[in-house]
């Protein structure tokens, strides 16, 4: 194999024995780390789960990181037991062997569910020897078609018992088309960008909000948290069922980052960086590594003598979370109370475990996560041993937190290890090793062993209010399994009399699992002194509106409406979703109060809109007629969103009602905004919309024209007026709006004019924009190019202008050129190949020409200006810019590596930032990064900062390409000094 001359001995770090490894740890003050299992009793643990008798089931990921035919069936489930109750697991049995890609395990009814892609298995030992003799496939179809370079890290994981008596799981990036065993092969549930749950009794499958990578956890009150790589903790903001019920409204993304340090979470590792990783960075900077078409790093032979490496490079990695895994909320009772509810993140490449405290900021529905102590420069657990690879945690019967340590020499995927380094490694090195630790408080006393499986029904009911979260969850599961009706009065008594609010809440859910949650108990829950119990009582009482007893419905309705002014914001947020169940007038009264009191909160707005499926016009009219929006900007924004939603429904009677209300408004700006929102909504189902011909709007149109012609009119009002005129026929719109594209107008006006005209698919629009190209505001041109590339007919018109020399091909980014040169239309491809340059040539010479910047102290202030101009469209630092691409501060922030990333962005691109194209059924093509997927739509951001939400029903195809959204050539007009200024700004922003 061609490549550098490398001394293999200098690449490797030797492993430590389990007892030697214990001496390498530093643990937060007040805690100790204990070894509870290690090789040969367990190897490669990547998921652990305790059954009701305290036995530990472990997923052994021996196949990691390879997915070849040899590795495919190396997965195992191990059963560990602590036979003498001293906290050390001294008995080990291989419960199940030769499994294909097992990634998650969950105990149920004496057996375990196992994610074994593409299947979900149920395994059980019926003979008592600790070895599974029952193996059933209960579901199939989990994704096997993910990108081969990342497939092994994108499989289902993190099985958890939910309050709702279902097993919840992370689907991860491979998604799937799931079929329940025994059902018709046509009965498939497609999961893409969501998680899933299933009822272990009926195998009923549901989509769930989420869709990150590896790690998911619920806190004591059922809030869901997920993680992915550098975005180490995100909160799920609503249940999937609320997103899919209203096809006329697209909910915002279901999860948001809640880390106060964003995606730039600095960490403090103790370990040295592996020598091979240092070498990889060095060669990347020197341009000796490239990714092939499969995203695999390959050596690129330089001219002259081969490079020789003898160690001691000195290139280290970043100090930020980049591979977060196994997010878990601590719910035990062995630690001090202050730690309950903390989140824990495994950072396997940094050989550490990071902790955050979770809390609510004022007037916030979402939580915030932050380091528990300001200025703390250490981690909860860190090791000097580079083989320490924590990947997952679990809350345990003893009230402590357990750690799964895969203990591997290399944790990276093969695609990220250059071939010239990979040849010296056995990537399975370490699959005969593995450790499981627990974190205990100082002076911890091992509690007596307890077998909940032997508990009577009354004892299980009592265990629901235990102080340890594991007891609460396991008792809830066992009661659901048994379906012992003698539990019902005991559970009801617990709701009425328990001193533990978590116990009261859980008892209601178990009753619901028995179909025995009475209206009497719900009313007690709705009046509970604890806000968490009240909130869940609201959620649980929704199903009573599917029943026929009007008296029960009226009782619950009165309670709900009486809670509208509850001081707890989470309760009000839940009501905004649940009120959809009420009769129309009750619903509108409740939603109106919520939006008037909490309308400044965007999540509250979204929840209210999701509940207005067919009667939004009623709320619109009441709010406008009562003039509650006259001095309330946020309510005005809400009504604009509501008008757009009503327009999407395209009900003629409702549209006329809205127009009648709008036509009587005194506020010109609101009049224009509401008409525009209504029309834009209607346009989603009616491309030939012409408001100009509507007699009810003639006066408004005249006022809009007057506003656009008045040089002294307010800019915001003029922008709204331009958009309103855009609701007319194309000929009229072109006549009145095209002049605003001229560079003589402010950029804001030109941008709105272009956005308005770009909604027309008529060729006359493309012709007009091309005619005006020499006069167009220069800053608009990148957006216009994205418009031209959206349809084949527009592409051909645009390419002909390039051929004629009227438009320079230099305005196209490298990705746009690639898109055109490989276009599915033969004529487009032919013209593009004959006309446009090939950007996939050598970039290293350009990098070499900028090497002087590595020794120049740049100016941070000047760098900020360059960042705003060059990078802020796709990147964000602090509050500057738009977070489309990765957080530059979390990247390897050494100057040499940053230089490479800027000049040759395709050399090392993460999979979540790959370039995508989405083609719609009506012939439109959007390109960029897919940033969000919900039940009804997905959102794509392009390189010019444009954002487009596309209904799933209108998607024809989605294609991913093996290059970055970031274009090649951004350095074209940057001098050496300017590049140094930019790098200085980025580097100092990370300190």
Secondary structure, 3 states (H helix, E strand, C coil): CCCCEECHHHCCCCCCCHHHHHCCEEECCCEEEEEEEECCCCCCEEEEEECCCCCEEEEECCCCCCCCCCCCCCEEEEEEECCCCCCCCCEEEEEEEEECCEEEEEEECCEEEEEECCEEEEEECCCCCCCCCEEEEEEEEECCCCCCCCHHHCCCEEEEECCCCCEEEECCCCCEEEEECCCCCCCEEEECCCEEEECCCCCCEEEECCCCCCEEEECCCCCEEEEEECEEEEEECCCHHHHHCCCCCCCCCCEEECECCCCCCECCCCCCCCHHHHHHHHHHHCCCEEECCCCCEEECCCCCCCCEECCCCCCCCCCECCCEEEEEECCCCCCCHHHCCCEEEEECCCCEEEEEEEEECCCCCCEEEECCCCCCCCCCEEECCCCCCEEEEEECCCCCEEEEECCCCCCCCHHHCCHHHHCCCCCCCCCCCCEEEEEEECCCCCCCCCCHHHCCHHHHHHHCCCCCHHHHHHHHHHHHHHCCCCHHHHHHHHHHHCCCHHHHHHHHHHHHHCCCCCHHHHHHHHCCCCHHHHHHHHHHHHHHHHCCCHHHHHHHHHHHHHCCCCCCHHHHHHHHHHHHHCCHHHHHHHHHHHHHHHCCCHHHHHHHHHHCCCCHHHHHHHHHHCCCCCCCHHHHHHHHHHHHHHHHHCCHHHHHHHHHHHHCCCCHHHHHHHHHHHHHHHHCCCCCCCHHHCHHHHHHHHHHHHHHHCCCCCHHHHHHHHHHHCCCCHHHHHHHHHHHHECCCCHHHHHHHHHHHCCCCCHHHHHHHHHCHHHECHHHHHHHHHHHCCCHHHHHHHHHHHHCCCCCHHHCCHHHHHHHHCCCCHHHHHHHHHHCCCCCCCCHHHHHHCHHHHHCCCCHHHHHHHHHHHCCCCCEECCEECCCCCCCCCCCCCHHHHHHHHHCCCCCCCHHHEEEEEEECCCCEEEEEEEEECCCEEEEECCCCCEEEEEHHHEEEEEEEEEECCCCCHHHHCCHHHHHHHHHHHHHHCC
